[in-house]
C-alpha cells in the first residue's frame, strides 16, 4: 500500500491507483470532475483535462512538485505524494481555463437541449465557468448527419471526449462510427453515413456527458424534472434488465435508461430492446422510486401535499414522496 495526501486528507491505496480513483475512495469535494474518463471503458481519460490537479510533492523519495497540473485520471500515485485540488487557487483558475476552452464551440442552447438538468457540462460550467465568453470568432458548424432511428447526433455540442467511440469498440461487434478528420476539424461521424443499429448502441446516449447524443424517442417530450424516475427490471436474455423508467403519471413511460452511480457512470449496460422497445408498464416490475441526490434538479419540486392546495398547512408537507431524497435531507 502507498500513502497519498489529497487536500490534506491522507489515504492508503493500492500501488498503480490513479490520483482520481484515490480521491474517489475519499469522496466528497476532493474528487476532481471528469468529462472523458469512464471507469468501465478501457483507454478512456486524458482528453478533456477537467480532472487536472496540482501535485505539490511528487513522492517521499522525491519531494519536488510537478511543474504543471497533471490529469488525475491517468497519473498513478506515489508513496508520500501530496495532491491539491480544491485547496489550490492556481489549480481552480487553470480548471476555469479548461472549461472555457470546452465551451468555445459549445452552443448556449440549454433551454432546448434534452440533456438539460442532467448534463455534466452544465454542472461544470456552473462551478468553474465564466459568466461571459471572451471568444469573438464564429463557432464551428457541422452538417447534419443521420446516424440511425434511435440516436440523434448534435455535433456542435460534442466535446470529443471519445466515450461513445470507446464504448462501441468494447461493447459491440462492429463499430461504424468514430472521430473523423483532425485538429479543429475533428468530429464524430459514421463511415459513409452508416446507420448505428447494434444491440447496445443506446448506451452511447447514457455515456455522453453532454447533449451531443440524445434519445430520439424522448426528444422534446419532457424535461427530466417533470418526470418521475423509478427503478425497474425485467427478464432479458441480452442484458441484466435493470433500468430506470422515467415516467409521467402511473402508466406512461417516456424513456428508459441504465442505472447510474454517484459519478454518473452506468452500473450496467442495457440492450436496445429494453431501452427503446419496452415502453409498456406491463413489461416491467417496478421496484420503487429512484434515489436522487438532493442537489439534483430532478429532485426539486417533487413534494406531495397531504391536504388540497387551497388549505395548505406547512406542518402537513410530506418531504419524501415521489422521488426519495438522499439520507440527511430536511
SEMAR-739395 format. One line per 3 residues: number of its first residue (from 1); their letters; for each residue x, y, z of C-alpha. Coordinates in steps of 0.05 Angstrom, whole numbers, plus 32768, in hexadecimal, padded with zeros to 4 digits. Each point is the difference from the previous one (the first is absolute). Layout:
// residues N
NUM	A	X,Y,Z | ...
This chain:
// residues 330
1	XXX	8000,8000,8000 | 8016,8047,7FF2 | 7FED,803F,8026
4	XXX	7FE7,803E,7FDB | 7FE5,8041,801B | 7FC8,8023,7FDA
7	XXX	7FE9,8044,8019 | 801D,7FF1,8044 | 7FDE,7FBB,8006
10	XXX	802F,7FC5,8003 | 7FEB,7FBD,7FE3 | 8022,7FBD,7FF1
13	XXX	7FF3,7FE2,7FBB | 8019,7FC7,7FD5 | 803F,800E,7FD6
16	XXX	7FED,8016,7FBA | 7FC0,8023,8016 | 7FF5,8041,7FDC
19	XXX	7FF8,8042,8026 | 7FB8,8004,7FE9 | 7FED,7FBB,801B
22	XXX	8025,800E,8041 | 7FD7,8040,8007 | 7FC0,7FD8,7FF2
25	XXX	8011,7FD3,803A | 7FFF,803D,802C | 7FC2,801D,7FDF
28	XXX	7FE1,8045,8008 | 801A,8041,7FE3 | 8048,7FE7,7FF9
31	XXX	7FEC,7FD5,7FC4 | 8014,8024,7FC0 | 7FCA,8008,7FCA
34	XXX	8004,7FD4,7FC2 | 7FE3,8005,7FBA | 8026,7FCB,7FD8
37	XXX	8015,7FCD,8035 | 7FD3,7FC3,8008 | 8016,7FC9,802F
40	XXX	7FDD,7FC9,7FD9 | 8020,8013,7FBD | 8049,7FED,7FF5
43	XXX	802B,8038,7FE4 | 7FD0,8038,8013 | 801A,803F,8020
46	XXX	8037,8032,7FF2 | 7FDB,8027,7FCB | 7FD5,8036,8021
49	XXX	8032,8016,8037 | 7FC9,8015,8030 | 801B,7FD0,8035
52	XXX	8043,8023,8005 | 801F,8007,8046 | 803E,8020,801D
55	XXX	8035,7FD0,801B | 8023,8028,8037 | 802E,7FC6,8011
58	XXX	8011,7FC8,7FD0 | 8011,7FCB,8034 | 8024,7FF5,8042
61	XXX	8040,7FEF,7FDA | 7FFB,803B,7FD0 | 7FD9,8038,8023
64	XXX	8006,8030,7FC5 | 7FBD,8019,7FE5 | 7FEB,7FF0,7FBA
67	XXX	8009,803F,7FD5 | 7FBB,7FFF,7FE0 | 7FBB,7FE7,8011
70	XXX	7FF6,7FB6,7FEF | 7FC4,7FD8,7FEA | 7FEB,7FDA,803E
73	XXX	7FDC,7FCA,7FD8 | 8041,7FE7,7FE1 | 8035,8012,8034
76	XXX	8010,7FC8,8032 | 800D,8011,8048 | 8044,7FFB,8021
79	XXX	800F,7FF2,8049 | 8001,8042,8025 | 7FE0,8027,7FC7
82	XXX	7FDC,8040,8014 | 7FC7,8017,7FD1 | 7FD8,8040,8000
85	XXX	7FBD,8006,7FDF | 7FCE,8030,8020 | 8035,801B,8030
88	XXX	802A,801F,7FC7 | 7FE6,8043,7FE4 | 8031,7FF9,7FC6
91	XXX	7FE4,7FBC,7FEE | 7FB8,8019,8002 | 8014,803A,7FD3
94	XXX	8020,7FCF,7FCF | 7FC0,7FD5,8000 | 7FD8,803E,7FEE
97	XXX	802C,8007,7FC3 | 7FF2,7FB7,7FED | 7FB5,800A,8007
100	XXX	8004,8040,7FD7 | 8023,7FDA,7FC8 | 7FCB,7FC8,8002
103	XXX	7FCA,8035,7FF7 | 8022,8023,7FC6 | 7FD5,7FDD,7FCC
106	XXX	7FC9,7FE7,802D | 7FBE,8024,7FF2 | 7FD8,8021,8037
109	XXX	7FC2,7FD6,7FF1 | 7FF2,7FE2,8044 | 7FB7,8019,7FFE
112	XXX	7FF2,7FD1,7FC5 | 8032,7FC8,800E | 7FE4,7FBE,8018
115	XXX	803E,7FF6,802C | 7FEF,803E,802A | 7FF8,7FEF,8049
118	XXX	802F,7FC4,7FFE | 803A,801C,7FD8 | 8047,7FFB,801C
121	XXX	8016,803C,7FD8 | 7FC8,802A,801E | 8018,7FEF,8046
124	XXX	8049,800B,7FED | 7FF3,8044,7FE0 | 7FD6,8015,803C
127	XXX	8038,7FF0,8031 | 803D,8014,7FD6 | 7FE7,8027,7FC3
130	XXX	8003,804A,7FF1 | 7FC2,802C,8000 | 800E,8016,7FB8
133	XXX	802A,7FE9,7FC6 | 8040,8021,7FE6 | 7FFB,7FDB,7FBE
136	XXX	7FF3,802E,7FC5 | 8006,7FD0,7FC5 | 7FC5,7FDA,7FE3
139	XXX	7FF2,7FBC,801F | 800B,7FC1,7FD7 | 7FC4,7FE7,7FDA
142	XXX	7FF4,7FBA,7FE4 | 7FD4,7FDF,7FCD | 7FC7,7FD8,801E
145	XXX	800D,7FB5,7FFD | 7FCB,7FCA,800A | 8020,7FC8,8029
148	XXX	7FC2,7FD5,8009 | 7FB9,7FFD,8019 | 800F,8001,804A
151	XXX	8039,8032,800C | 8002,8049,7FEC | 8045,801E,7FF5
154	XXX	800A,804B,800D | 804A,8006,7FEF | 8003,804A,8013
157	XXX	7FF7,7FEB,8049 | 8036,7FCA,7FFE | 8040,800B,802A
160	XXX	8024,7FC4,7FE1 | 8005,7FD8,8040 | 8004,7FBF,7FD8
163	XXX	7FD2,7FDB,8031 | 7FCF,7FE9,7FCA | 803A,7FE7,7FD4
166	XXX	801F,7FD9,8039 | 7FBD,7FE2,8012 | 7FF3,7FEA,7FB8
169	XXX	8045,7FE2,7FFC | 7FF9,7FD7,8040 | 7FB6,7FF0,8003
172	XXX	7FEA,7FF4,7FB8 | 8015,7FD0,7FC9 | 8009,8034,7FCA
175	XXX	800D,8049,800A | 7FE9,802D,7FC7 | 800D,8044,801E
178	XXX	803D,8024,801A | 8026,8042,7FFE | 800A,801A,7FBA
181	XXX	8033,8034,7FEA | 8034,801F,802D | 800D,803F,8029
184	XXX	7FC9,8033,8004 | 7FDC,7FDC,7FC7 | 7FF8,7FBF,8028
187	XXX	7FB9,7FE8,8008 | 7FD8,7FC2,8012 | 7FE2,7FDE,7FC3
190	XXX	7FF0,7FBE,7FDE | 8028,7FE1,7FC8 | 7FDC,800E,7FBF
193	XXX	7FC3,8016,8028 | 7FF1,7FBB,801C | 7FC7,7FF7,8032
196	XXX	8012,7FEC,8048 | 7FD1,7FC6,800F | 8026,7FCE,802C
199	XXX	7FDC,7FE3,803D | 8025,802B,8033 | 8007,8041,7FDA
202	XXX	7FCF,8024,802E | 8035,8000,8037 | 8023,8036,7FD8
205	XXX	7FC9,802F,8017 | 800C,7FF0,8049 | 804C,8007,7FFD
208	XXX	7FFE,8042,7FDA | 800E,8037,8034 | 7FDF,8037,7FD6
211	XXX	7FC4,8005,7FD1 | 8025,7FE8,7FC2 | 7FDE,7FBC,8000
214	XXX	7FB8,7FFF,8016 | 7FC5,7FD0,7FFE | 7FD4,800B,7FC3
217	XXX	7FC5,7FDE,8022 | 8004,8032,803A | 8012,803D,7FD7
220	XXX	7FD9,803F,8015 | 7FCD,7FD6,8026 | 800E,801B,8045
223	XXX	8034,801A,8031 | 8022,7FD0,8030 | 7FE5,8026,803C
226	XXX	7FB8,7FF6,7FE8 | 8005,7FB4,7FFE | 8008,7FCE,8039
229	XXX	803B,7FD0,7FFD | 7FF1,7FBB,801B | 802C,7FC2,8006
232	XXX	7FE4,7FC5,7FD9 | 8016,7FBE,7FE3 | 7FEB,7FC9,7FD0
235	XXX	8019,7FBD,7FE9 | 802D,800E,7FC4 | 802C,7FCF,7FDB
238	XXX	802F,8036,7FE6 | 800E,8029,803F | 7FF1,8004,804A
241	XXX	7FBD,8022,7FF4 | 800D,8030,803A | 7FEC,8046,7FEA
244	XXX	7FE3,8043,8013 | 7FBA,8010,7FE6 | 7FF3,804A,7FF6
247	XXX	7FB5,8003,8009 | 7FC9,8034,7FF8 | 7FC5,7FEC,802B
250	XXX	7FF6,7FB8,8014 | 8003,7FDD,7FBC | 8024,802C,7FCD
253	XXX	804A,7FEF,7FF5 | 8022,8039,7FDD | 8045,7FE1,7FFD
256	XXX	802B,7FC7,801B | 8048,8009,8016 | 8036,7FD8,8024
259	XXX	800C,800A,804A | 8039,8030,8011 | 802C,8005,803D
262	XXX	8012,8040,8026 | 8035,8010,7FCC | 7FCF,7FFC,7FC6
265	XXX	801B,7FBE,7FE6 | 7FD3,7FC6,7FED | 7FFD,7FC7,8032
268	XXX	7FEF,7FD0,7FC7 | 7FF7,8008,7FB5 | 7FBA,7FF1,7FE5
271	XXX	7FE9,7FE8,7FBC | 7FD8,8027,7FCD | 7FC4,7FD3,8008
274	XXX	7FF9,8015,8049 | 8010,8049,7FF0 | 7FD6,800D,7FC3
277	XXX	7FCD,7FC8,7FF6 | 7FE4,7FF5,8046 | 7FD7,803E,800E
280	XXX	7FC3,7FDC,801E | 7FFC,7FFF,804C | 7FE9,7FB7,7FFB
283	XXX	8045,7FED,7FE6 | 8021,8015,8042 | 8002,7FF0,8049
286	XXX	8003,8044,8022 | 802C,7FFD,803E | 7FF4,8047,801A
289	XXX	8017,8048,7FFA | 8047,800E,7FEA | 802B,8020,8036
292	XXX	8018,8043,7FE7 | 8034,802F,801B | 7FE0,8039,8028
295	XXX	8027,8033,7FD6 | 7FE6,7FE3,7FBD | 7FCC,8029,7FDC
298	XXX	7FDB,7FBE,7FF5 | 7FF2,7FFD,804A | 7FE3,8047,8003
301	XXX	7FB6,800E,8004 | 7FEF,7FB7,800E | 7FDB,800A,8041
304	XXX	7FB9,7FE6,800B | 7FCF,8025,802C | 7FD3,7FDA,8031
307	XXX	7FCB,8036,7FF9 | 7FE2,8023,7FC3 | 8027,803E,7FE7
310	XXX	7FCA,8030,8018 | 8009,7FEA,8049 | 804B,7FF7,8006
313	XXX	801B,7FF7,8046 | 804C,8004,8001 | 8002,7FC9,8034
316	XXX	7FDC,7FD1,7FCF | 8034,8001,7FC9 | 801D,7FBB,7FF2
319	XXX	804A,8009,7FEF | 800E,7FBA,7FE6 | 7FCF,7FED,7FC9
322	XXX	8004,7FF7,7FB6 | 804B,8000,7FFE | 8024,7FE5,803D
325	XXX	8035,8032,8017 | 8043,7FEA,801B | 8009,7FF5,804A
328	XXX	8009,8040,8026 | 7FD0,802B,7FD7 | 7FD4,802D,802A
